[in-house]
Amino acid sequence: MYAIVDIETTGGYAENHRITEVAIYHHDGIQITDTYHTLVNPGRNIPYYITGLTGISTEMVLDAPTFQEVAEEIFLRLDGKIFVAHNAHFDYSFLKKELEQSGYNWQSKKLCTVRLSRKIIPGLRSYSLGSLAESLGIEIVNRHRAGGDAAATVKVFDQLLRRDHYGFIVKTLKRNSGETILPPNLPKEEFDRLPALPGVYYFQNARGHVIYVGKALNIKKRIAGHFTGDAREWSRSKIRNEIHHINYELTGNELIALILESQEIRRLWPKYNQAQKFKTEEWGIFEYEDRNGYRRFSVNVVNRGARPLMRFRAKGDAWNFLWQKVREFDLCPKLSGLQVAKGLCFDYQAGECHGACMGVESAKKYNKRIVKCIQSFQEDGESVAIIGKGRNIEEQSLVLVERGAYVGFGFFDRQASISDLESAKNYVKRSVETPTVKNLIHSYITNPRGAEVVVL
């Protein structure tokens, strides 16, 4: 038995919005056997643009039951049925959330008439409900209302059942088919071809425009995570509905995936990479003089207008770098902000600090080493090659840094060797250094995480 469903809501995704109308048609594979319809009071005002689309206003639902009041009825009508809807993920996600909040643990096999139509009736200009109905000669009465759209979906499903000569519906219902988790417009063949390897992936819309860029250590697993709802933002149906194709580029390892993702977002400015278009949190090493004349360090978030001595992607990277400098220049961990506990400096007690924190060493003498330390921040950095896993067993990856500045990344044959800067340049494609890329590279030089750092 099928439950063919349509709902209306206060907005586009289940996490922050509520149901305002539900229609359910029971269908035995031949004909309709039962119908159910109700308005639902969402407990909030319905936005004007939603009223303009559906005709459902706040006033219309004031006397309607809340979802909790009709939850048992809806659960009983859905339980044990195959859930069918046009863009099934949207309706399913709303109903599952509302039922869970009402105390009902519901799950069901799903069929999406968008995905089924693309397979069973290929070649149409559009698979929206309105366009699909028009192509099939189906008249929709009361468009954008749950009852009218559900009735039209019933007629679409009837035609799909009759035209399904290759058994797509049965194949879709198999537990491991994967069809039900995918966005309605994404061909399953493209998802099946995705590799379980590190790289950068691109979601494209119907026109081939990139709308999202992501990176992953396992491309296929990461993308499946988007679609199964492991990432909350991907419950927003608008994103899912726009994904028509997926492309990818293998990187061999995480560092190059991070670099390439950052560069591609800056190059393409995809509409759904909003969070990464803006400046991410950075940590910096700052210098100041205390009331006793000692010049000191601190590690803090870099706010707008701040001028740190050095910038880092993470607090831990800044601390690791500063610890190296403390050891190199015999500085006091407490005056360097690395010991925050009250009391004596641990290194002074161990005989490894000259006692500036206790006033034993004069500020004048201590500050001379601080100056040399700060000068080492500003000196030309080393030229290094960060060598990591390649895209296959025949190659290795290379991230090249010249005198502290990022040059680019590339790949080279595993049998070759990187011995000097000039030969290394032959393997990389030059790229622009950004603060994000600079912080990534500095983080890996400080903590290689399985890569090899070679000084050139």
N, C-alpha and C positions, 0 to 999 in steps of 0.2 A: 504494500500500500504506500502511495506517495502522499506527502503533505506539500501542496504547492502554495507558497507563501509570498506575501508582499507586506511591507510595513512602511509607515511614514514616521519621520523623526524630527527632532528639533535641530539637528545638525548632522555633520558628515561622518562622525566616528563615535564608536560606542563608549570610549573611555570617558568622554565629557558630555554626552548628549543622551536624550531619553526618547522613548517611543511615544508616538501620539495616535497611531492607528495600526490595527492588525487585521489582516484577512487571511484565512486558511481554507483551501479547497482540498478535500480528500479525493484522491483519484486512484482507481484500482488498476490502471493501465489500459482501461478501455473507456471509462466515463467517470464523471464526477459522482461521488456517492454521498457527499456531505459538505456543507459550507459553514463558515463561522466568520463574523465580522464585528469589530467593536472599535469605537474611539477610546483613547486612553488619556487620562489626565496626567501629564508629565510632572506636575508639581512645580512648574516654572513657566514663565512667559515664553510664548512661541515667537521667535524672531520674525520681523516683518517680511524679510525676504523669503522665509519658509512659507509664510501665509500666502505671499504672492505666487509661489510655485504650486502649492498644494491646495490652497483655499481653506486650510485648517487654521483657525485663529484661536487665540487664548480663550476668548469668550465661548467658542464652540465646545471646548473640552472641560469647562468648569464643572459641569454636572456629570461628566463621564467617570467611570470607575478608574482608580489608580491601577497600575500594572499588578501590584501585589494582590488586589482584589480579584483580578481575573487570571492570576498566575496558574492556579490549579487547573482551570479550564483549558488554558493554552497548553500547559504541560501535557495533559491527558490527550489533547488532539495531536501533539507532535511526537509523543513518546512511542517508540517502536516503528515510526514511519520513516521513509526515505525523504529527506528534506530537499525540496526543489525550489529554486528561486532564480530570478534573472540577476546575475552578480550575487551568487549565493553567500559569499563571505560577508557582505555587508549586512544582510538580514540576519544571518546566523549569529554573527558576533553580537548584535544588539540583543537578540532574544536570549542567547546564552548568558549574557551578563545580567539581564533583568531577571531571568529565572534563578540564577545563582543567588542574587540578592534577595530573592523571595524564598530561598531555602530549597530549591529544586536542582538536583544534579542531573542535567540533561546533556546528552550528546547523541549525535545521529550521523549516519552516512549522508553525504551531500551530493547533489547534482546541480551544476551551474548551467543554465540554459544559454548563457553567452558562450562558454567554452564548448558545449555540445553543438551549438549552431555553427561555430567555426569549423568543426570537424565534419558534421553531417551535411551542412549546406554551405560549402566553401564558396569564396569569390564574391560575396556581397560587399557593397561599399561601406556598410556600417553594421554593427551588431548591437547598437543600442536598442532598447525595447521598441521605441517608436519607429526607427528605421527598419528593424527586423519585421515588425508587424506589417508595415507598409509593403515590404518586399514579398511577404507571404499572403497578402490580401486580407489581413486581419484588421478589423476595425476596433480601436480602443475606445470604449465609452468610459467617461470619467477618468481621464488621464491624470497621472500624478496623485491619485487617491488609491489607497491600498486595495479596495475592492475592484476597481477598474483595472489596475495594473496586474493584479493576481489573476483576474479572469482572462486577460490577454496572454499571460504566461501559461495558463492552462492550454489555450489554443495553440501556442507555440510548441508546448511540450507534446501535445497530440500529434503535431506534424513531425516532430523529431522521432517519436516512437514509430511512426509509419515509415519514415525514410531511413531509419537506422539499419541499413542492409548489412553493415560490417560489424555490428555488435558493439559500437562505441560505448553505449550506455552501460552494458554489462561489464566491459573492461574498466570503465571509470569507477564502478562500484567495488572493484577488487581492492582489498586492504592496502596493497603496496603499489597501487597505480600512481599515486602522487598527484593525480589530476586535481583533487579537491583542495589542495593547499595553494595552488598557483593562482596568480592574478588572471582575471577573465580573458585578457587579450594576449597573453603570453603563450606561444606554442610550446607544448610539453617537450617537443624534440629539442628545442634550444636549451631548456633546463636540463634535460638528460645529458646533453653534450658538455655541460660545465665540468671542469676538472676539480679534483680535490687537492689542489696545489696552491701555493702562495701567489698572490697577484692583485691586480686592480680590476674592478669590474665596472661596467657602464650600463645604466638603465636608459633605454631610449623610448621616446613616444612614437606615435603613429607616423610622424614625419621624419623620424630618424634623428631627432634632436636629443642630445644627452640631457636627462633631467636629474640624474643622480650619479655620483662617483663614489665608490667605496673600495676599501682594501680588506684583505683577509689572508690568514695563513692557510685556510681551506675555503676556496671560493664557493664551492657547491654547498658546503655546510653552512657557511655564513649567509648565503642568499636564501637557503631554505629556512633559516632562522628568521629572516625578515618576514617571510610569507606565513609562517606558522604562528606568528604573534609573539615570539620571544622578545622582540624589540617593540616597546609600546608604541613608538611613533608610526610603525608600519601597520597598525590597525586602522589608520586613516585611509578610508577606501579611495579617496581621490588620488592618492599616490599609486595604489594598486591598479586602478582603472587606466592610468596613463601608461603603464609599462607594457610595451608591445614587443620589445626585443632586448636581449642582453648580449653585450660584447665583453671581452676581457683581454687582459694582457698579463702574461706570466712574468713574475719577477724573481722567482727562486728563493726569496727570503723576505723577512719582515721589514728590514731597513729600507730596501729599495721600494717595497710596496708603499711604505709610509712616505718616502720622498716623492714617488710618482703620483700618489694620490694628492698630495699637497700641490704639486705643480699642475696637475690636471684640473683641480678645482679652480686655481687661479687663472688657468687658460680658458676654461669653458664656462665658469660661473653657473653651474647647474642650479635650477630653481629649488631643488629640495636639499641642497647642501647649505642651508641657511646658517646652521650652527658653526660650520667651518669657514664661512665667508668672513666672519668677524674674528677679531683678534682673540686667540685663546690665552688662557692664563699662563703667565711666565713668572719665573722666580729669578731674583737677582741678588748679587753680592753688593752690599752698600758699605761705605766707609764714613765714619764720623769721629769726632774727638770728644772724650768725656770731660767732666769738670776737673779731673786731675791732670789733664793734658795728654792722656794716652789715646792714640789713634786706634780705633776699634773697627771690627767688621760685624755685619749682621746679614742674615739671609731672610728676605721678605718677598712678598708678591710685588711684581712691578706694576705700579699704578700709572695711569696716564700722566705724562709730564715728568715722571721719575727718571733719574739718570744713574742707573747702576753701573758698577765697574765691569760686571759681566752679567750676561743673561743665560738662563737655563730653562729647559722644557719642564723640569720637575724639581721639586725641593730636594729630593734625594741626590740628584745630579749636582746641584749647587753645593750641598754638604760634602759630597765625595771630593769635589774639586778643591774646596776650601781646606779639607783635612790634608790633602796632598801638599798644599801651600804651607800650612801650619808646620808640617813635618820638615818641609824643604828649608824654611827660613827660621826655624826654632821659635815659632810664635806661641802665644798662650791660647789654648782652646777656649778658655773662659772669655777672654777679651775678643776672641774671634766669633763669639756667638754660638760656639759648638757645645758648650757646657752651660745648660740653663738652670741646673740645680743650684741652690744656695750653698754657701760654704766654700771651703778651700778648693782651689783648682786641683783636679785629680792628677794632672801631669806634674804639678809642683810637689805634691806629696810623693810622687814616684821619682822625683829628681830629674824630670825631663823638661821642666819649665824653669826659666830664669827668675821667675818671681815677680813679673810685672803686675800680676793680679793682686799681689800682696804688698806692692810698693817697694819690694826689695830691689828690683831693677828700675832704674830711672826712666821716666817717660822719654827723655832725649835719646837715650841709648836704645830703648825698645823701638821708638818710632823710626830710627834709621833702617831697621830691618823691615818695618812695615812699608816704607817707601820703596825698598828694593823689591818687595813682594808685589806691590801694585805695579811697578815697572814691568815685572814679568808677565802681568796680565796683558799689557799693551804691546809687548814685543811681537814681532812676526812669529806666527805659529809654525809648527813643524809641517813638513810635507809628508803626508801619510797615505797609504792605500789600505782601505778596509776591504778585506777579501772574505767573501762568504759563499754560500751555496748558489749554484747556477740554476738555470731553468731545466737542466737535465744532467745526467751523470757525466756527460762529456765536457762540461764547462764549469767555470766559477764566475762569481760576480765581483765587480770592482766599483767601489766608491772612492773617488780621488779628491784629495785635499792638498792644495798648494799653498804653502806658507800660511796655513790657518784658514784659507778661503776655499769653499766648495767649488770644484771644477765641474763635476758631472759623474754619471754612472754608466756602466757598460758591462759587457761579458767577454770572457776570453777562454781559450781552450785550456783544459785542465793540464795539458802537457807543457804549456808555456809558463814562463816565470816573470814576475814583476820585479825588476832589479833597480830601476831608476825612474825618475819622474817623467822624462821625455818619452820613454818607451811606453809608460803607463798611459800617457795621454792618447796614444793611438787607439786605445780600446774604449774610450769613453766619448759620449756625446755631451758637448758643453751645455750647461744649464745655468739658469740664474739662481744665485743664492738668495734665499728669503730668510727672515728670522726663524720661521718654523723649521726650515731645512737645516739651518745652522745649529739650532738647538738639538735636532735629531742626531746630527753627526757628532756633535760634542758629547751627547749622551752615550753614543756607541763607542767613542774613543775612550771615555771614562769607564764604561762597562760594556765590553764587546759582545757579550751574550752569544757566544758560540762562533763569532767571526774572528778573523785574524787581523790585527792592526800591524802593518809593516811601515816602518819609518824609512822614507826614501832620501 
